[in-house]
Amino acid sequence: MKFLTNLDLSQNEIQNAVIQPLAAAPANPKLGQIYYNSSDSLLYQYDGAQWKPVGKGYELPTATKTALGGIKVGDRLSVAADGTLSADKQTDNNLTATLKANYDAAYQHSQASHAPADAEKNVQSDWNVTDSTSDAFIKNKPAIPSQASDVGAIPASQKGAAGGVAELDSSGHVPADQLPSYVDDVIDAYIVSGATAFSSGWLSASDGGAALTPESGKVYIILTAGQYEAQTYRWSGTVYAPIGNDLALGETENTAYRGDRGKVAYEHSQAQHAPADAEKNVQADWNVEDTNSDAYIQHKPTIPKAVTKTVKTMTAATTATYTVSGYIVSVVLIDSVTKEQIMGDLSFGNATASANSKVTVTFSAAPTNPVLVIITSIAL
């Protein structure tokens, strides 16, 4: 973005800014202009006649065997105020070859693996050793349980036995042979043709077979199609008694409602149908003004007026004034060649709550390229 007018920051800071890096100095500089040279990594300032580096100091070259230069003062060296270089005197702690050899031997010994003077040979612990003075003796050995009662377990002899406990099969269930007979004995049964209902000779173990001998504690489920199909009975000792088959159909509070009628009622409830007081649908109409009409639209939003974009071209001038119809809502300045947005001073005439139709554009200097002045206004 180009600024064609001075920018007054009112003594505020420019933070985190970067001076423009260039490989060569800019053409046509002004007094005080600066840039950062990306080739030698120095900041330059134009003094009105030439570019000069800012803050550049002299750096002493590093001394080598064949060239003069600066050296660094290392350990045990010092430089006096007059520049005299001296070495610290070392006499008592000179590291001789013998002293160095002693140091190396002591270090190697400290890194080696060795046992203390009172170390003993390792001996493996042995559970069976009873001599308490032996290194192999194990103190405080825990007692090992040998009976089920020692750990509160149930003896194997009581599993599945009378007076004992029931076992679990591979599915985690108690086996049928360890359950009471009435829990597992559900028998498929067929009605004996011509037999008296519910009598001892009423049921057979096979379709068309002879009557079975009923047993108390067993459950009989009827497989013969008809009135009794899928119903269950138990032998009371004198008759087959129904199990949970005492529910009657009807339309009272003590009966079950017929499923076929319930199905019809449910399907009707799911079907689409209008209530008795329904009225004919009427399409809403924006133009209807009668508030009693079904087509009237309540709380209609306000439709914005037409928006107009006006483009003016400003050339070789430092100021220009433009007037448009409607209320100006925005003004954008664009360089017609580079297509960059530029900044200039803007002032508005008739700038009130109901009028704002005139704008004046001012630059500190005439722009190099023609400037497009794009004005957006809205009808009042």
N, C-alpha and C positions, 0 to 999 in steps of 0.2 A: 504494500500500500504506500503510495507517495503522499507526502505532506507538502503542499505548496504554500504553507503559511508557517510562521514561527510557532513553536510549541512551548508555552510557559508552564513549567511544573510547580511554580510557586514554592520553590525551595524544598520540594519533595525529592526523595531519593529515586534513582534508577537502579533497581536491584536485579541481580542475576543477568545483567546485560552482556552481550558479546560484541566487541568491535569488529567491523567487517574485515575478514581476511582477504587479501588480494596478493597476487603474485608480483604485481607491478603497481607503482604509484598511480592514483587517479589523475585523469587529465583535467585541466582547467580548475585547479584547486583554489580554495578561498583561505584567507588568513584564519588560522586556528583550526583548520580541518585536520582530522586524524584518521589513520587506518593502520591495520595490523599486517605487516609483511609476512606472508606465509613461507617465504623462501629462507629468510634469515631469522625468523621468529622474533622480530623487534617491532616495537610500536613507534610510528613516525608522526611528526607534527609539521604542518606547513607554516613557516614564519613570515610568509609574504614574498619570499624570494626563492627559497629552496626547502626541500624536505630534510628534516633532521631527526635522528633517532632520539627517543625520549628515555632518559634514565640509564643510558648505556655506560657501564663502567669498564675499566681496564682489568683484564684477567691475566694473571701471571702464568706463563706456560709451565708445564711440568718439566722438571730437570731430568736429563738422561745422561748416559755416559759420555755422549758427544755434544750435548747442548746445554747451555746455561738455562736456569729456570728456578722455580720455587720447589722447596722440599717440605715434607711434613715432619714435625718433631715427634718422635716415637717414645716408647718407654725408656726410662733412665737417661733421657736427654732433656736439656732445658736451654732457654734462650734468655739472656740478660737484657736489661733495658737498652744497652748500647748495641745489641745485636749479636753478642758473643754466644756461640753455641758451646755447651759444656756437657760432659757425660758424668752421671752419678758415680761416685767411687764405690766399688764393690770389692771387699777383701775377705770378710768372715764367711760369706755365703757363696763363694765361688764354687760352681758345680764342676768338680774334677771328674776325671774318668772313673776313679775308684768310688767316689760318692754316688755317681750316677749308677754304677753297677750294683751298689748296695740297695739303692732305691728300687731298681728294677727287680732285684731278687725278692725284696719285701712285698712288692706289688704282686708278683707272680705267686708267692706263697699265700697271699690273702685271697686269691681267686681260686686256689686249688681246693678240692673236696677232701676233708680229713675229719676224723672223729675226735671228740674231746678225750682227755687223758683217762677218764674214768668210764669210758664206753665199754659195753659188754657185747658179746656175740648175740645176734638175734636168735630167739628160740620161738618156734611156732606154738601157739596155744593148742591144748589137747583136752577135749571134753572128758576123756576117760581118766586123766591124771587126778589122783586123789591126794598127792603129797602137796600140802599147802605151802611148802618152802620152795617148790620147784617153780622155775620161770614159766613152765608150760601150764601151771595150774590156773584155772579160770575161777575168779572170785564171783560170789553172788549169782551162781547159775540159777536160772528160773526152773521151777518144777514143770515137767512135761506131763500134761494130762493123759491118762491112759484109759479112763472110763468115760462113757457118755455123761454120767452124772457129774463128772469133774467140771464140765463146761456148760451144764444145764441142757444138754442135748437129749433128744428122745431116742431110746434104744431102737435099733433096727427091728427087734422082735415085736415091738408095739405097732409098727407101721402096717396098716390095713388089717389089724387084728381086733377082735372083740375087746372092748375096753381100752383100745389104743387110739390111734389117730388115722385119719384118712390120708391117702396119698394123692398126688397129682400126676396126670398123664402128660404126654409130650405137648399137648395143647394148653396145659395149665388148668385142666378141669379134673374134678374128682371122677374116677372111673365108675361106670354104671353099676358094676358089681359091688361097689361100696356105698351105693345110695339106696334109700328106701324104695320099694317097688313102685309106689305111686308116683314117684318123681320122674322116672324114666319110661314107665310102661304106658305108651300111647299106642293103641292098636287100631289098625285100619279094619273097618267092618262093613259088611253088606247086609241089607235087609233080606230076610228069608221070605220068599214069596208065599202069601197066604197066612203068615204067622200073625198072632195078635201083637199089636204095637206095644212096645215096652215090656213084654213078657219075657221070661227066661229063654224062650226059643225064638226070639225076634231077630237076632243077629247071627251072622256067619262070618268065618274068617276068610272066605273066598266067595266070589260072585257065583251064586247058584249052588253053593255047597251046603253041608249040613249045619245045623245050629251049633254054635260053640257054647261051652260052659262058662257062664259069666263069673268074673272074679271081682271081689271088692278091692278097692284101692287102685284099679286100672281105669284108664280113660279110653273110651271107644269113640272114634270119629267116623261118621257115616260117609261112604263113598258112592252109594246108590243115588242116581239122579232122581230128583223129585222134591217133595215137601221137606224131607229131612236131610238133604244133601249138605255136607260140610258142617253139620251140627254135632256137638259132642255130648256124650252121656257117661255116667258112672253107674255101677251096679250097687243099689242100696241094700241088697240082700233079698229083695222081693220083686223089684221092678228096676228098669233102666230110668234113671232120673236125669233130666236135662241139666247141662252146665252152662249157665249164662244164656239160655234160650228163652227166657221169660219176657223178652221185650216184644210188645205188640204194636202193630201199625195202627194209625188212626190220626185224628185231628184234634186231640185233647192234650192237656198238659202232661198227662201220664203215658202218652203213646209217642211213637216215632212217626214222623211225617213221611208220606210216600216219596221215594226217591225220584220216580218219574215226574211227579208234579213239581218237586223241588228243582229238578233240572230245567223244566220249562220256565219256571219263575226266574231262575238265575240267568238263563239266556236272554230273557226279555229285559232284565235289568242291564245287561251289557249292550243291548242294541241301541242305536241312535234314534232318539225321538224327542220331540219338543214338548215342553210343558203345556198345560191347557191354556195358560194366559200368554203364550208366545205371540209375537207380532211379526209381520213381514219385515225382512231386512231392508234397510234403506241406506244407500251409499251416501257417505259424507260429501258435502259440496262446499268448497272454499268460498264461493260467492254468495251462499245463502246467508242472509242477515236476520231472518226470523228466528229468534231465540227459542221459540216453541216447536220448531221443526226438528224432526229426527235427523235431517241432513245438516243441521247447524253444527259448526265446529267451535267448541269452547276453547278459550285461552290460546287463540292463534298467535304464534310468534311474530314479531315485527320483521319484515323483510328488508334487508339493507338496500340502500339506494345504489344506483349504478356507479361503478368505479371506473375512472378514466386515467390513462397513462399518457402523459405529454412528454415528448423528447425534444429538447432544444440543443443547439450546438453553439458553444462559446469558443471563439477563436481570437487570439492576439489581443486580449483585453484582461484587465485586472479586476473588473467588476461588471456585473450585468444584472438587470431586474426583469423578472418574468411574471406575468399575470395569467391565471387560468380560471376556468369556471369551476365552481364547486369548492369544497374545503380541502386544502392541502394536508395530506397525512404523512408523506415522506418525500425526501429529496435525496437522490443518489448521484454522485459525480464519478464519471468513468472516463479514463484516458482512451480516446477513440482508436489509437494505434496499438498501445500495449495491452488494452483491455483491463488495466488495473484500476481499482477504486482509489480515488484521491480525496484529500481532505481540503476543505476551504471554509472560510467563515460564512455562515448562513444567517440571514435575518429575515423576519417575516413581517409583512404589512397586514393590517386589519386582523391581527392575531387576537381574536376574542373567542368566547365559547361558541359563537354562532358564525364567525367569519374568519377565514384564513386563506386568502386566495392570491397573495402576492409574496414572492420570495426574491431576495437579493443575494447573489453569490459574489464573494470578494476573495481575491488571491493577493499575496504579497508581491508577486511578480507574474507577468503574463506566462501562461503555460506553454511548453514547447510544442505540444500537439493539441489539436482541437479537443475540447472537453464536451462530452455528452452530459447534458443536465436532464435527468429523468425524474419527472414530477408525477407523483400519484395523488389523485384527488377523488373525492366522493361527493356525489350530488346531495344537496341539503333538501 
